[in-house]
Amino acid sequence: MNLRIDLFNHVMPLRYLEMLKQHSKDAGIVKRMSNLRMLWDIEARVAMLREKFPEVQQVLTLGLPPPELLGGPAFSPELARIANDGMAEMCRKWPREFPAFVASLPMNNVPAALEEMDRAIGQLGARGIQLCSSVAGRPLDEPEFFPVFERAAKKHDVPIWMHPARPATLTLMAGPIDTRIQPTKVNDFAKSKPLKWFEENLINYVPFQCKGAFRQVYPGFIQLTAFVSMNLERHIKSHVDLADHLAKGEKEKAETIKTFYDEYFAVMDLPADFYIETIRDVFQEHLLPLGKLTYRGRPVSPAAIKRMGLMTVEGEKDDICSIGQTLAAQDLCTGVRAYRKVHHMQAGVGHYGVFSGRRWNSEIYPLLRDFVHVNS
């Protein structure tokens, strides 16, 4: 008999399943995991293997959701211990069917993840670790997660199992997907100058007395100057109105204007390489809509996005990212079914109003909230 080893087989220890039922806010995944009997009824699984697949051995990994999606940073370490203890017990009880297991880690708590890796490998005998391809929506290449990879490779010399994890929805709001569509003054300006002009005229150094001294950036004050100059008369009027409200003792009206500008003026410096790359790739060469964009040498293919909801939002009066530029994503994402695509054009708002303010609160946010809920 030729032995066959299934290297990526999922289980769910009963205690972990109980935690899922108690703490998950996703009724759909609770129902799916509960209905997959072979995921948690391990005695039935062993009987099935012995009867129908005696030549098969399974390396055990935890099924979804991972600890970081089920609990916060304080609770996820306990969930990881429950999962790993459960899988280790399966391997001890049925070593013929389950020769090894792979540890799960609480990735929203990196210090605890390192401790659990040491425990699971050193004490329980785990033969590797399993990570999802994103940590609650955060990419794995964020520096915070580097110690996990270093510990696995340098201290334990174990492989890493990577479990795909895609979001349920993708929402794009007033973003320049294709700036060839109804170009704005911003788009025209970005194309009117060679890239070197932006490097020589808009890039500066962080002052020596500040953190990140001498780092090259596109300064926030230049961004703000550009924003204000596009609608200078309106901003002047707003500040005249603010002074008038204060003079009349109309505190509530004055506070509304002040709150708006507190947010509007809260800009940050952009790294120079990011800014220049954006000018080139998005506004000058249109790499994404032309199918030429790459990431780390690999082509970016919006058509590969499948089995998720796609929502695009635009503002009627947006003079930075005009109507149609974000909607273009709907045509690029050909793998998303038509019934899972939603587009909303918000009447009466400009660019900033898509993300903040009265209409965001009363009209855009409720639509976005319901869209995410339906697709989850």
VOVOPA-891402 format. One record per residue: x, y, z of N, C-alpha, C in turn. Coordinates in steps of 0.2 Angstrom, whole numbers. Layout:
<rs>
n.east:n.north:n.up:ca.east:ca.north:ca.up:c.east:c.north:c.up
X:Y:Z:X:Y:Z:X:Y:Z $
...
</rs>
This chain:
<rs>
n.east:n.north:n.up:ca.east:ca.north:ca.up:c.east:c.north:c.up
4:-6:0:0:0:0:4:6:0 $
3:11:-5:7:17:-5:4:22:-1 $
8:25:4:6:30:9:5:36:5 $
-1:40:7:-2:46:5:-3:51:11 $
0:57:10:0:62:16:-4:68:13 $
-9:70:17:-13:76:16:-10:81:20 $
-6:86:17:-2:91:21:-6:97:23 $
-12:98:21:-16:104:23:-23:102:24 $
-24:99:30:-31:96:31:-33:100:37 $
-39:102:37:-42:106:43:-46:102:48 $
-45:104:54:-49:101:59:-52:107:64 $
-56:106:68:-58:111:73:-59:107:80 $
-55:108:85:-56:105:91:-63:107:94 $
-66:102:98:-73:104:100:-73:110:105 $
-67:111:109:-67:117:113:-67:123:109 $
-63:123:103:-62:129:99:-69:130:96 $
-73:125:94:-79:126:91:-84:129:96 $
-84:127:102:-88:130:107:-86:138:108 $
-80:139:108:-78:146:108:-80:150:102 $
-80:147:96:-83:150:90:-90:152:91 $
-94:147:94:-101:148:94:-103:154:100 $
-98:154:105:-100:159:110:-97:166:108 $
-92:167:104:-89:173:103:-89:176:96 $
-91:172:91:-91:174:84:-97:179:83 $
-96:184:79:-102:189:77:-104:187:70 $
-101:182:67:-103:180:60:-107:173:61 $
-113:174:60:-118:168:61:-117:163:55 $
-115:166:49:-114:162:44:-108:157:45 $
-102:159:47:-97:154:48:-98:150:54 $
-102:152:59:-104:147:64:-108:141:61 $
-113:143:57:-117:138:54:-113:133:50 $
-108:136:46:-105:132:41:-100:127:45 $
-97:130:50:-92:125:54:-96:120:58 $
-102:122:60:-106:117:64:-108:112:60 $
-110:113:53:-113:108:49:-107:104:46 $
-101:105:46:-96:101:44:-93:96:49 $
-97:91:49:-96:86:55:-89:83:55 $
-86:82:49:-79:79:49:-74:84:51 $
-76:90:52:-71:95:55:-70:94:62 $
-75:93:66:-75:92:73:-76:85:76 $
-80:81:73:-81:74:75:-75:70:73 $
-70:70:77:-64:67:75:-64:59:75 $
-68:56:79:-69:49:80:-72:47:73 $
-77:51:71:-81:49:64:-76:49:59 $
-71:54:59:-66:55:54:-61:49:53 $
-59:47:59:-54:42:60:-58:35:57 $
-64:34:59:-67:28:56:-68:29:49 $
-70:34:46:-70:35:39:-63:34:35 $
-58:36:38:-51:35:35:-49:28:35 $
-51:25:41:-49:18:42:-53:13:37 $
-59:15:36:-63:11:31:-62:12:24 $
-62:19:22:-61:21:15:-55:23:12 $
-50:26:17:-44:28:15:-38:26:19 $
-37:20:20:-32:17:25:-25:19:23 $
-24:21:17:-17:23:15:-16:31:16 $
-21:35:19:-20:42:20:-19:44:27 $
-14:48:27:-12:51:34:-13:59:33 $
-15:62:38:-17:69:38:-13:73:43 $
-10:79:40:-6:84:44:-12:89:46 $
-13:90:52:-19:94:55:-17:101:55 $
-22:105:53:-21:113:53:-28:115:56 $
-29:121:59:-35:124:61:-39:127:55 $
-45:125:55:-50:128:50:-51:135:52 $
-54:139:48:-56:146:49:-62:146:54 $
-62:152:58:-58:158:58:-52:157:63 $
-46:160:61:-41:160:65:-42:164:72 $
-37:163:77:-39:166:83:-39:173:83 $
-36:177:79:-36:184:78:-42:187:76 $
-46:183:72:-53:185:70:-58:183:75 $
-57:179:79:-62:177:84:-62:181:91 $
-56:183:92:-55:187:99:-50:192:98 $
-50:197:102:-45:203:103:-39:201:105 $
-34:205:105:-27:204:107:-26:200:114 $
-31:202:119:-31:199:125:-34:192:126 $
-38:190:121:-42:184:121:-39:179:116 $
-36:181:111:-34:177:105:-28:172:108 $
-24:174:112:-19:169:114:-22:163:117 $
-27:164:121:-31:158:124:-34:154:119 $
-37:157:114:-40:153:108:-34:149:105 $
-28:152:104:-23:148:100:-21:142:104 $
-21:143:111:-19:137:115:-24:132:115 $
-30:134:115:-36:129:115:-35:125:108 $
-34:128:103:-33:125:96:-27:120:96 $
-22:123:98:-15:119:98:-16:113:103 $
-18:114:108:-19:108:113:-24:103:110 $
-29:105:107:-34:100:104:-31:96:98 $
-27:100:94:-24:96:88:-18:91:91 $
-14:94:96:-9:89:99:-12:83:102 $
-18:84:105:-21:78:108:-24:73:103 $
-26:76:97:-28:71:91:-22:67:89 $
-17:70:88:-11:67:86:-8:62:91 $
-9:63:97:-7:58:102:-12:52:102 $
-18:53:101:-23:48:102:-24:44:95 $
-22:47:90:-23:43:83:-16:45:79 $
-11:42:81:-4:44:78:-4:41:71 $
-7:36:70:-7:33:63:-11:37:58 $
-16:40:60:-20:44:55:-17:51:55 $
-15:54:61:-13:61:61:-6:61:64 $
-1:60:60:6:60:62:9:67:65 $
6:72:63:8:79:65:3:84:64 $
4:90:68:-1:95:67:4:102:66 $
0:107:64:3:114:63:0:119:67 $
4:123:71:2:127:76:-2:133:73 $
-7:135:77:-10:142:75:-8:147:80 $
-8:153:78:-5:158:82:-10:164:83 $
-10:168:88:-14:174:89:-10:180:86 $
-11:181:79:-7:186:76:-9:193:77 $
-14:194:81:-15:201:83:-12:203:89 $
-8:198:92:-4:199:98:3:196:97 $
8:200:94:14:196:91:18:194:97 $
19:197:103:23:194:108:20:187:110 $
13:187:111:10:181:113:10:176:107 $
10:178:101:11:173:95:18:170:96 $
23:174:98:30:171:98:30:166:104 $
27:167:110:27:163:115:23:156:113 $
17:157:110:14:151:108:17:147:103 $
21:150:98:25:146:94:30:142:97 $
34:145:102:39:141:106:35:136:110 $
30:137:113:26:132:117:24:126:112 $
20:128:107:17:123:102:23:118:99 $
28:121:97:34:117:94:38:114:99 $
40:117:104:44:115:109:41:109:114 $
35:111:116:31:106:121:26:101:117 $
23:104:112:17:100:110:20:96:103 $
25:98:100:28:94:95:25:97:88 $
22:103:87:20:105:81:26:105:76 $
24:104:70:29:104:65:30:110:60 $
26:115:62:26:121:58:21:126:61 $
20:132:58:15:136:60:10:138:54 $
4:140:55:-1:142:50:-2:149:51 $
-2:153:45:-4:160:45:-9:161:40 $
-14:165:41:-18:167:36:-15:173:32 $
-17:174:25:-14:178:21:-15:185:23 $
-19:187:27:-19:193:30:-21:193:38 $
-19:197:42:-21:197:49:-27:202:50 $
-33:199:50:-39:204:51:-39:209:46 $
-37:208:40:-36:213:35:-30:217:34 $
-25:215:38:-18:219:38:-14:214:34 $
-10:217:30:-5:213:26:1:210:30 $
3:204:28:8:200:32:15:204:32 $
16:208:27:22:211:26:23:217:30 $
18:219:35:19:224:39:25:223:44 $
29:227:46:35:226:50:33:223:57 $
27:224:59:25:221:66:25:214:66 $
24:211:60:24:203:60:31:200:58 $
36:204:56:42:201:55:45:196:60 $
44:198:66:47:193:71:44:186:71 $
38:185:69:35:179:68:39:175:63 $
40:178:57:44:174:52:51:173:54 $
54:178:58:61:177:60:61:171:65 $
57:171:70:57:165:75:56:158:71 $
51:158:67:50:152:63:56:149:59 $
59:154:56:65:152:52:71:151:55 $
73:156:60:80:156:63:80:152:69 $
75:151:73:75:148:79:73:140:78 $
67:140:75:64:133:75:65:130:68 $
67:133:63:68:130:56:62:126:54 $
56:129:54:50:125:52:47:129:46 $
43:125:42:39:128:37:33:132:39 $
30:136:35:25:140:36:19:138:32 $
13:136:34:7:135:30:4:141:29 $
2:143:23:-1:149:22:-9:148:20 $
-13:150:24:-20:149:22:-23:156:19 $
-26:155:13:-29:161:9:-34:164:13 $
-35:170:14:-40:174:17:-42:180:14 $
-47:180:10:-49:186:7:-55:190:10 $
-55:196:9:-61:200:13:-67:198:9 $
-73:200:13:-79:198:10:-81:204:5 $
-79:210:6:-81:215:2:-74:220:0 $
-75:223:-6:-70:228:-8:-74:235:-9 $
-72:240:-5:-76:246:-6:-71:252:-9 $
-72:255:-14:-68:260:-17:-71:267:-17 $
-69:272:-13:-72:278:-13:-68:284:-15 $
-71:287:-21:-68:293:-24:-60:292:-25 $
-59:286:-28:-52:285:-29:-50:285:-37 $
-44:287:-39:-43:288:-46:-41:281:-49 $
-45:277:-51:-44:271:-54:-42:272:-61 $
-46:276:-65:-44:278:-72:-45:285:-73 $
-39:289:-72:-40:296:-73:-40:299:-80 $
-41:294:-85:-42:296:-92:-49:298:-93 $
-54:296:-88:-61:298:-88:-62:304:-85 $
-65:309:-89:-67:316:-87:-61:319:-83 $
-55:320:-86:-50:322:-82:-52:329:-78 $
-49:330:-72:-50:336:-68:-44:340:-69 $
-44:346:-66:-38:351:-66:-32:347:-63 $
-34:343:-58:-28:340:-54:-25:335:-59 $
-29:331:-63:-27:326:-68:-23:330:-73 $
-26:335:-76:-22:339:-81:-15:341:-79 $
-15:344:-73:-9:347:-70:-4:341:-69 $
-6:335:-67:-1:330:-66:2:327:-73 $
-2:328:-78:1:326:-85:4:332:-88 $
4:338:-86:7:344:-89:14:345:-88 $
17:341:-83:24:342:-81:27:335:-82 $
34:335:-83:38:329:-83:39:327:-76 $
40:321:-75:41:318:-68:46:322:-64 $
52:324:-68:57:327:-65:55:334:-62 $
50:337:-65:48:344:-62:45:343:-55 $
41:337:-54:38:336:-47:44:335:-42 $
49:331:-44:54:329:-40:58:336:-38 $
59:340:-42:63:346:-41:59:352:-38 $
52:352:-39:49:358:-36:44:356:-30 $
42:350:-29:37:348:-24:40:344:-19 $
46:341:-19:49:337:-14:54:341:-10 $
53:339:-3:58:343:1:60:338:7 $
64:341:11:67:337:16:64:338:23 $
63:333:27:61:334:34:66:338:38 $
64:343:41:69:348:45:73:343:50 $
79:346:51:83:342:56:81:341:63 $
77:345:65:74:345:72:68:341:73 $
66:338:68:60:333:68:62:326:67 $
57:322:69:58:315:68:58:313:61 $
63:309:59:63:307:52:67:313:48 $
71:316:52:75:322:49:79:319:42 $
78:324:37:82:323:31:78:318:26 $
73:315:28:69:311:24:66:315:19 $
66:312:13:62:316:7:55:315:7 $
51:320:7:44:320:7:40:325:3 $
34:324:1:30:329:-2:26:332:4 $
28:338:6:26:341:12:18:342:13 $
16:341:19:9:342:20:6:349:19 $
11:354:20:9:361:19:8:363:11 $
11:359:7:10:360:0:4:357:-2 $
2:351:0:-4:348:-1:-10:352:1 $
-9:355:7:-15:359:9:-15:366:5 $
-10:369:3:-10:374:-1:-14:373:-8 $
-12:367:-10:-15:365:-17:-23:364:-16 $
-25:361:-10:-32:360:-9:-36:366:-8 $
-33:371:-4:-37:377:-3:-37:381:-9 $
-32:381:-13:-32:386:-19:-37:383:-24 $
-39:377:-24:-44:375:-29:-50:378:-28 $
-52:380:-22:-58:383:-20:-57:388:-15 $
-53:393:-17:-51:398:-13:-57:403:-10 $
-61:404:-15:-67:409:-13:-71:406:-8 $
-72:399:-9:-77:396:-4:-74:395:3 $
-67:394:3:-64:394:10:-64:401:13 $
-63:406:9:-63:413:12:-70:414:15 $
-75:412:11:-82:414:13:-83:410:20 $
-80:404:20:-82:400:26:-79:403:32 $
-73:406:32:-69:409:37:-73:416:39 $
-75:419:34:-79:425:35:-86:424:39 $
-89:418:37:-95:416:41:-93:414:48 $
-87:411:49:-85:409:55:-84:415:60 $
-81:420:57:-80:426:61:-87:429:63 $
-92:429:58:-98:432:59:-102:428:64 $
-102:421:64:-105:417:69:-103:419:76 $
-96:419:77:-93:421:83:-95:427:86 $
-95:432:81:-97:439:83:-104:439:86 $
-109:435:83:-116:435:85:-117:430:90 $
-112:427:93:-113:422:98:-116:415:96 $
-116:414:89:-119:408:87:-114:402:87 $
-113:400:93:-108:395:95:-108:388:91 $
-114:386:90:-115:379:87:-113:380:80 $
-115:385:76:-114:386:69:-106:387:68 $
-103:391:73:-96:392:73:-92:385:74 $
-95:381:78:-91:375:80:-91:370:74 $
-97:370:70:-97:366:64:-92:368:59 $
-91:374:58:-86:376:53:-79:374:56 $
-78:376:63:-71:374:66:-70:367:65 $
-75:363:67:-74:355:67:-72:353:60 $
-75:356:55:-73:354:48:-66:356:46 $
-64:362:48:-57:364:46:-52:360:51 $
-54:358:57:-49:354:61:-47:348:57 $
-52:345:54:-51:339:50:-47:340:43 $
-50:345:40:-47:347:33:-40:349:33 $
-38:352:39:-31:355:39:-26:349:42 $
-29:343:44:-25:338:47:-22:334:41 $
-17:336:38:-13:333:33:-6:330:35 $
-4:326:32:3:323:33:7:323:27 $
14:323:29:19:323:24:18:316:20 $
19:316:14:19:309:10:26:307:9 $
28:301:9:35:299:7:36:301:0 $
42:304:-2:43:306:-9:42:300:-14 $
45:294:-12:44:289:-17:37:287:-19 $
33:287:-13:26:285:-14:23:291:-19 $
24:297:-17:21:302:-21:23:302:-29 $
29:302:-30:32:301:-37:29:295:-40 $
29:290:-37:26:284:-40:19:284:-42 $
15:288:-38:8:289:-39:7:293:-45 $
11:299:-45:10:303:-51:12:299:-57 $
17:295:-57:19:292:-63:14:286:-65 $
12:282:-61:9:276:-62:1:277:-63 $
-2:282:-59:-9:283:-59:-11:288:-64 $
-7:294:-63:-10:300:-67:-6:301:-74 $
0:298:-75:3:299:-81:3:293:-86 $
4:287:-83:4:281:-87:-2:277:-87 $
-6:278:-82:-12:274:-81:-11:266:-81 $
-7:264:-77:-5:257:-78:-10:252:-76 $
-14:254:-71:-19:249:-69:-25:248:-74 $
-28:253:-77:-33:252:-82:-30:249:-88 $
-24:250:-90:-21:248:-96:-18:241:-95 $
-19:238:-89:-17:231:-88:-9:230:-87 $
-6:236:-86:2:236:-86:5:236:-78 $
0:237:-73:3:238:-67:6:231:-64 $
12:232:-61:15:226:-57:16:227:-50 $
17:222:-46:19:223:-39:24:217:-38 $
30:219:-36:35:215:-35:37:210:-41 $
36:213:-47:37:209:-53:31:205:-56 $
26:205:-52:20:201:-54:14:206:-56 $
11:204:-62:6:208:-64:0:208:-59 $
-3:214:-59:-9:215:-55:-15:214:-59 $
-20:210:-58:-25:208:-62:-32:209:-58 $
-35:215:-59:-42:215:-55:-47:210:-57 $
-46:207:-63:-51:202:-66:-50:196:-61 $
-45:195:-58:-44:189:-53:-48:190:-47 $
-51:195:-45:-55:196:-39:-61:193:-40 $
-63:188:-36:-69:184:-37:-72:183:-30 $
-78:181:-30:-82:179:-24:-82:184:-18 $
-83:190:-20:-83:196:-15:-88:201:-18 $
-90:206:-13:-94:211:-15:-90:217:-17 $
-92:221:-22:-88:227:-24:-92:233:-24 $
-90:238:-20:-94:244:-20:-90:250:-22 $
-92:254:-26:-89:261:-28:-93:266:-26 $
-90:272:-24:-94:278:-22:-90:284:-25 $
-94:288:-27:-92:295:-30:-96:300:-28 $
-93:306:-29:-97:312:-27:-98:316:-33 $
-104:319:-33:-107:323:-39:-103:329:-41 $
-100:332:-36:-96:338:-37:-89:338:-35 $
-87:331:-36:-80:330:-34:-75:333:-40 $
-71:338:-38:-67:341:-43:-59:338:-43 $
-58:333:-39:-52:330:-38:-52:323:-42 $
-57:319:-40:-58:313:-44:-65:313:-46 $
-66:314:-53:-72:315:-56:-76:309:-57 $
-83:310:-58:-87:305:-59:-85:300:-65 $
-85:294:-63:-82:289:-68:-76:286:-67 $
-71:290:-63:-65:287:-62:-64:282:-57 $
-68:282:-52:-69:276:-47:-73:271:-50 $
-79:272:-53:-83:268:-56:-80:263:-61 $
-74:265:-64:-70:261:-69:-68:254:-66 $
-68:254:-59:-66:248:-56:-71:242:-57 $
-77:244:-58:-83:239:-60:-81:236:-66 $
-79:239:-71:-77:236:-78:-71:232:-77 $
-66:234:-73:-60:230:-73:-61:224:-69 $
-65:224:-64:-66:218:-60:-71:213:-63 $
-69:210:-68:-74:206:-72:-76:199:-69 $
-72:197:-64:-73:191:-60:-78:192:-55 $
-80:198:-53:-86:199:-48:-92:198:-52 $
-97:194:-49:-104:194:-52:-107:200:-52 $
-111:201:-57:-115:208:-57:-119:209:-51 $
-122:204:-48:-127:205:-43:-123:207:-36 $
-116:206:-36:-113:208:-30:-109:215:-31 $
-111:218:-37:-108:225:-38:-113:230:-36 $
-110:236:-33:-115:241:-31:-111:248:-33 $
-114:253:-36:-111:259:-37:-116:264:-34 $
-113:269:-30:-117:275:-28:-114:281:-29 $
-118:286:-33:-115:292:-34:-119:297:-29 $
-115:300:-25:-119:304:-20:-120:311:-22 $
-126:313:-22:-128:320:-25:-126:325:-20 $
-123:331:-23:-122:337:-19:-116:337:-15 $
-111:332:-16:-105:332:-12:-99:333:-16 $
-94:336:-14:-87:336:-17:-83:330:-15 $
-76:331:-16:-72:325:-14:-72:324:-6 $
-71:329:-2:-71:328:5:-77:325:8 $
-83:327:5:-90:325:7:-91:318:6 $
-87:314:2:-88:307:1:-86:304:7 $
-81:306:11:-79:303:17:-81:306:24 $
-84:312:24:-85:315:30:-91:320:29 $
-94:321:35:-99:326:35:-106:323:35 $
-111:328:34:-118:326:35:-120:321:31 $
-119:321:24:-121:316:19:-118:310:20 $
-111:310:22:-108:303:24:-112:300:29 $
-113:303:35:-116:300:40:-123:298:39 $
-127:302:35:-134:300:34:-136:296:28 $
-131:297:23:-133:293:17:-128:288:14 $
-122:290:14:-116:285:12:-115:280:17 $
-114:281:23:-112:276:28:-118:271:28 $
-124:273:29:-129:267:29:-129:263:23 $
-128:265:17:-127:261:12:-121:256:12 $
-116:259:14:-110:255:15:-110:250:20 $
-113:252:26:-114:247:31:-119:241:29 $
-124:242:25:-129:237:23:-126:233:18 $
-121:236:13:-118:232:8:-113:227:11 $
-109:229:16:-105:225:20:-109:219:23 $
-114:221:27:-118:216:30:-121:211:25 $
-124:213:20:-127:208:15:-121:203:12 $
-115:206:11:-110:202:8:-106:198:13 $
-107:199:19:-103:195:24:-107:188:26 $
</rs>
